[in-house]
Amino acid sequence: MPHKIKNDDLSVHDIPPADRQNQQEIEEFALTFDGYECRGSFDACADVANRWLQTWQKKRELPDSLLDLRTCLFFEQRRWNHFEHELDQEAQLYFIALVNAIRAKVQNNDRD
């Protein structure tokens, strides 16, 4: 299990390249954040992640906050782990978009 990294301590060096060849690294990175703990419960984490997944599917928009981005990435990793099969193409694109958005936030030192 990867060690947890707080948003304030996250650096671009912690974030893996966002492409299909690095899916394992992306999933491990997702687990450096605990959305259940951060959001206070499974249900609260799921509410945020499910709302943003629907927005992504309809409008291709992502959260604007680092907290929401990491919550979504964490929850999607847990969701697909529960499915016990490989991500489909749409899920891969979502994971990649989340990681790229997280990287941009960290590069711009936008931790909100």
WOMOWO-V989683 format. One line per field, one symbol per residue. ss: DSSP state (a for helix, b for strand, c for the rest). psi: psi as a letter, one per 20 degrees, with the letter a starting at -180 (. if undefined). burial: b if it has 16 or more other C-alpha atoms within 10 Angstrom, else e. Layout:
# WOMOWO-V989683
ss: ???
psi: ???
burial: ???
This chain:
# WOMOWO-V989683
ss: ccccccaaaccaaacccccaaaaaaaaaaaccccaaaaaccaaaaaaaaaaaaaaaaaaccccccaaaaaaaaaaaaaaaaaacccccaaaaaaaaaaaaaaaaaaaccccc
psi: pqqqoqghiprhiiprpnrhikgghghgghjjpnhgghiirgggggggghghgggghgikqrqiqhghghgggghhggghhhhkrqqrgghghgggggghhggggghjknj.
burial: eeeeeebeebeeeebbbbbeeebeebbbbbbbbbbbeebeeeeebbebbeebbeeeeeeeebbeebbbbbbbbbbbbbeeeeeeeebeeebbebbbbbbbbbbebbeeeeee
